[in-house]
């Protein structure tokens, strides 16, 4: 399946939202043949494969192993150091439930196929740029899937995920996506009340992921990790957060959580976005090509707005939260508090607090065992597309419509994406001083590279 070719007649927002990927999936039927069925209900054990052994992947594997009747049987990672540290930690936590001898440990960029083949349930937790490729393969092999968010880094990847999601639906595969707020009791009850009209018609939302940022490794540190001078793709993978083909910028990798909540409240996705962003504080070359701040205005079909901020600047105001304003009151969504214009305020309270990261695995595995419909890939793709739309708006400095963004011909991944090696040529390369090109808002030539 080529990632470079969008649907011939374009994808409209109406078609995208109403079909849940049916139109996108039609062309993929031949490639992703319906050759496997989902896990046979009644089996006493579910075998797990972990693809991507970083912190989030290891965390997801730990949570999956907390589910009774599960066993980790295979792992795959591009780098041996991550694979080994993850396995050692998981063995300390779960003992014999971690059953991964050397022959079921796969190092490199293509080991995911072999690991997936050995399992009933696959955890896909590599950098997001690999998600469409790995999701396609897991669906092709007829596996149930938990995949971390975001599910892609560009519109071409979104189209691939939607195509595979439609095949997963036809195969009766169960698919979970790591937007864990959908499994958190406080969010579930708060948003149910909003949908029931607790604050009337919701005309605006404010969503934030303002924080200080994450790790990075200079080239000499990467060379020490690997035991040799890194190729460009090795360097970028070890610093995947700072390269758009791998991460999609922090508006995609982190802020997707808050954007997803806003779309959940509205029961829909935006029709257009406009915004601003740039690199004001993190200007050094080790920060790759991403911005350190974004501010986006998203408009929904009913004319309402979602005002979005995300920032990676240490020492500045921090907030990871969501708020709604309606015709009859307001809501602190993340704080699970509703203040109607008249009447008593409400706040969610519970004596039993369940970790939502754990709950999403309980819910997925219960769906597998009970054979109930369960496919979060469509919402995962749409919420990811919302983040990508925002990045297009801030990088270009122009208003971008949903349809324009979804049909974008810009492909961030390398040309040999389906057959990557550590010598593959990435599209974003450093200059002689080790600096990467940064998007210039308002520049028409840059807009062609962005949208």
Secondary structure, DSSP 8 states (H G I E B T S, - for coil): --SS---TT---HHHHHHHTTHHHHHTTTTTS--------TT-S-EEEEEE--SHHHHHHHHHHHTSTTEEEEEEEESSHHHHHHHHHHHHHHHGGGB---GGGEEESSSTHHHHHHT-SEEEE-S-GGGHHHHHHHHHHTT-EEEE-S---SSHHHHHHHHHHHHHHHHTT--EEES-GGGG-HHHHHHHHHHHTTTTSSEEEEEEEEEE-------HHHHHHHHTS---HHHHHHHTGGG-TTTT--HHHHTTHHHHHHHHHHHTS--SEEEEEEE-SS--SGGGTT--SEEEEEEE-TTS-EEEEEEEE-TTS--EEEEEEEETTEEEETTTTEEEESSS--EE---S----HHHHHHHHHHHHHHHT---B-HHHHHHHHHHHHHHHHHHHHTS-EEHHHHHT-----S-TTGGG--TT---S----TTS------TT-HHHHHHH-
